[in-house]
Amino acid sequence: MDFTLRKEHEMARTLFKEFAEKEVKPLAQEVDETEEFPRETVAKMAKNGFLGIPIPKEYGGQGCDPLTYAMCVEELSKVCGTTGVIVSAHTSLCCDPIMTFGTEEQKQKYLVPLAKGEKLGAFGLTEPGAGTDAQGQQTKAVLEGDEYVINGSKIFITNGKEADVYVIFAVTGMIEKKGRKIKEISSFIVEKGTPGFSFGTKEKKMGIRGSSTYELIFTDCRVPKENLLGKVGQGFKIAMHTLDGGRIGIAAQALGIAEGALDRTIAYTKERKQFGKSIAAQQNTQFQLADMATKVQAAQLLVYKAAMAKATQKEYGFEAAQAKLYAAEVAMEVTTKAVQLHGGYGYTREYDVERMMRDAKITEIYEGTSEVQRMVISAALLK
Amino acid sequence: MKVVVCIKQVPDTKGGVKFNPDGTLDRAAMMTIMNPDDKAGLEAALRLKDQYGAEVTVLTMGLPKAEDVLREAIAMGADKGVLVTDRVLGGADTWATSQTLAGALRNMEYDLIITGRQAIDGDTAQVGPQISEHLNIPVISYAQNLKIEGDSVIVERQFDDRYHVLKAKMPCLITALAELNEPRYMTPGGIFDACKAEITVWGRADLKDVEDSNLGLKGSPTQIAKASDKVRKGAGEKVTLDPAEAVDYIVGKLKEKHVI
């Protein structure tokens, strides 16, 4: 077993790191303070191919692998969690399901501009009463002639108002499974500007405050039946498959946030003097840093393993769940320790670790809470 | 249109300079980057590719690991890479380097050759103009802007307090300043392609019309007696005052140190 990165991955990391330092880091604090979506940064990422990294070249992407994509989200998140999740939601939650389940026509019409970065993507599954319990869906789609008529709403949608293309889920009927009546869920591609599709309130969030998180509202929203993604009733499968990939993106985001907090803490503890010496010379600091670095390294190995599993295995939900669970909890732990080691300064908005601690929390919640990841992992162990 | 860009892998001086016990640079211990002026030259060539469909070849002389800088250039958009590497070429000064590169260029087709003004590890600014002499083509140095007009190139050459506008018929050589442009990033897909790209590797035998006496350490008139890192200054003192107070403060300090 060789843990050395291949040449292309080393070069890609250099690229992402340089871009993050030059283009993203200088704006991170402002993006958080103003809660403004970083449109200019997204345009630069589009120009440089960051919005289609794992998509094949014939569909407008870069033709790289999931590991390269994960490294991009990781490096961006080291300096700005908001920017990391914009790329993750676009790539994993919108490009990927269209790539995997879309028809050739859908790929040409939607995937190509998404992967080129000409359009931004989003994903709408969550509803007020349907979070972890995806079966709680209330949004309905009814076939009328050549169109589906969608009614309902989605909440907490990342890239909400900024996206152009949305993969959304709706109930298309009731079916019987193992003697029980359950909802038949289907998936649709909806374009911004479709009559009947509007936006509700913008969420005021604890962290990742520059990401545009909105409610999507569908009122007699008519989409052509060609926009059905996959087959009727395949929605739940599409959602679960998509979230398996999405979890690798969020795990990479969590990893990046943890790495960013660790880097800043190492630098700070070397500079900060108390009792006549740097706090890095105190054994408590040394032990804390050692624990933080060890956990960050373990998280990185799990994230990279999951990314490689997506490239080489048919099923990778187990690896993705482990990576997301661990990286998210490490991000929360490491950023909390980072704030503690910064003392009073760490609690102020002048220091990045304050923002990072707030950004880290969401990684334990979205795209499957840590509890859901434990359910996925234990279900695989006990089957 | 064919453009050859000469690029050099140089130590990243931001990470600090390290020396071997004999005073020479410990290149293995230092991070490397593409020389900034060369990168601007490459960007200029890539813009000619975007605009006119020019074919861009990057050429470098160095250790086998200098192949990395060629792959970086390909990941930015260059079409081909040529590495000139041979033990007998080691220890070259600017004379031997320009002889080597000219020997390689005699095997290549070009309308335009672009080099950086100078490399940050040597700061001589000699190699580009020397290559043009060896190849007997015009050179315009210190280019801060360039455009193509028919079979000529029009260049703004930076000068002390102004710039000169010069026109030269191609084939010609231009030395580029880092200020020429903002080089583009590599793309992720470009990196994957660059890692699969075949790099042409040439040795001494592939160089055309060059005497052995002009190559490598033996062919180098310049010998380095001693090299050292620049002396680091102290952190200095930063004060924030109104302009009038600031003047008094500075004058006071200069008097205190008997400068005035």
Interface residues (C-beta under 8 A of the other chain):
Chain A: R6 K7 E8 M11 A12 L15 E18 F19 N48 G49 F50 I53 K57 G61 Q62 G63 C64 T68 C72
Chain B: R71 E72 A75 R184 Y185 M186 T187 P188 G189 G190 I191 F192 A194 C195
